[in-house]
Amino acid sequence: MIALVACRRMSGLLALSALMSACAAPQVGPACDISRLVELSAVRLDISRQVALAKWDNGYPVADPPDDPREAQVIAAAGQQAAERGVSSELARAFFADQIEASKLIQIALIAEWRRSDAAPPGNRMDLSAQLRPALDRLRPALIDALKGAQPYRGTSECTRCVARATADYARANRLPTLFALGLDRGLARVCGD
């Protein structure tokens, strides 16, 4: 009889312990993996380095002239392609606007550094219109697909921490300079929402 009472108490304590553990565990959304989005954003930023070199060599400003529709076309195309892929066009437009601003951040910082040293680094150059812009355009669908993959995490309490961790992990694993890590932060600024 004593053994039966002890058994009941033990099972009651185990049930209570399990209930308390479940209540104490933080409720989070699905396991967050946005590494592909971070990786593709980093690829886009790497292209920005070549864009900066092309602009340096040709004396172009970082920002497109006011009458150049390139940025608006990129953002509009992203919105349209996103809608076709089941991603909010508003989200895609905001994301690509952030990607463009991140690219400008990289370009401004690099060109300023080159001005201070009075020279850009040596190496191969790529043509802005014939090679770099088409490369950015080809990257757009993959970025939209990766953005779609991030949709389950948007709006969860863990999203901003997930983005920060994924960015830090990528930066550490790839030994990104601080400038490029900041570029990633800028480019991913609205993945979790405004």
N, C-alpha and C positions, 0 to 999 in steps of 0.2 A: 504494500500500500504506500509506504513511504517512497519507494522507488517510482511509483506511478505519479504521485504528487510532484516529485522532483522533476520527472520527465515533462509533465504538463507545464511546470514553471519554466523549465529550460526552453521548451518550444514556444511558450509565450514570450519569453525574453528574446529569442531569436527572431520571432515575428516582429516584435516591437523594434528591435535593432534594425531589421531590414526596412521597416517602414520609416524609421528616423533617417536612415541612410538615403532612401529614395527622396525624402522631403528635403534633405540637406544638399543633395546633388544639384548643381546649377543646371537649369534647363537651357539648353542651347539648341540651335537649329542643326541641320545636317552637318556632318564633318566637313570642314571648310578646306577646299583645295583649289586655289586659284593660281597655282604655279604656272600654268600655261599662259594665262593672261599677263602675269608679271614677266615671263620670259619673252613673249612677243612684244610687250611694251619696251623691254630692254633692246630688242632687235631694232625696233623703230628708232629708239634713241641713238643707237650706234650709227644708223643711217644719217641721223642729224649731224653727227661729226663730219661725215663726208659732205653734207649740205653746207655746213659752215665753211669747209675748205673751198668748195666751189664758189660760194658767195665772197669769200676773202679774195680768191684769185681774180674774180671778175668785178670786184668793187660793188657788189650788190648789197643793199641793206638787208638786215635780218627779216624785218617785217615786209611783206609784200606791199607794193604801192596800193593806195586806196582804190585805183581803178582796176586792179588785178583781181579777178573773181576766184582765184585758185582755192583759197581757204573755204569760201562759202560753198564752192562746188564739192570739195572733199567732205565737208560736214553734211551737205544735202545728200550726196551719194551714200554716205554711211547710214543716214536715216532711212533711206529707201531700201538699201540692202538689208538692213537690220529688220525692217518690217517684213521683208520677204522670208527671213530666217526665223521669225517668231520672237524677235527681240524688240522691245519698245524703241520706236524711232527717236523718242525724246531722250531716252537713256543713251542711245548710240550717238546722237548729236552732241550731247553734253560730254560724253567720253572722248569723242574725237576732237572736240574743241580743247579739252584738257590735254590730249596728246599733242596737239599743235602748239599749245602754250609751253608744254614741257620741252618740245623741240626748240622753240625759240629761246627758252632759258639756257639750254645747252649751247646753242649757237652764239648767243650774246656773251656768255662767259668765256667760251673758247676764243672768239674773235677779240674780246677785250684782252685776254692773256697774250694773244699773238701780237696785238698792238703794243703792249707793254714791252715785249721782247723784240719787237720790230721784225718778226718773221713767223710764218706758219711752219709747222713741221714738214720735213721733206716726205716724199712718198707718192704713191699713185693717186691720181685724182680721177673723179668720175664726173660725167656731164650731168648737170642739174636737170635739164629737160629730157634728155634722151635716156638717162639711166636711173637717176635717183628718184625722181617723181614717179616714174612707172614702178619702181621697186616698192615705194610706199603704197601705191595703188594696189599692187598685188598682195600686199600684206593685210589690207583692209578686211577681206572676207574671213581670214583666220582670226583676226582680232575680234570680229563680230561673233564668230563661233565661240571663242574663249569667253567673251562677255556673256553670251548665252549660258555657258557653263557656270558662270558666277551668279546667275539669277537666284538660285535657291538660297544663297547666303545673304542677299540684299535684304535689309530690314531686320536681320537678326541682331541680337545684342553683341554677338561675337564678330560681326563683319569687319569692323574697323581694326580690331586686334588681328584678325586673320590676314587682312591686307598688309598690315605692318609687319607681321611675322614672315609672311611670304616674301615681302620686299627685302627684309633684313637677311633672310636665308639666302636669297638670290644674290644680293650684294656681297655677302660674306663668301659664298661659294665661288663667285666669279671675280672676287677682288675688285669690285667696282670702285672707282674713285668717288669721293663724296659728292662731287657735282652730278654724276650719273645716278647715284642713289637719290639725291634730291629731285632729279628729273623724273625718276620713277614715282616718287611721292606725288609730284605735281601731276603727272599723267594719269595716276590712279585715284585722284582726289575725290571723284564722285562715283566711284564704283558702288559704294554702299548707300548712296543717296546724297541729297544736298546737305 
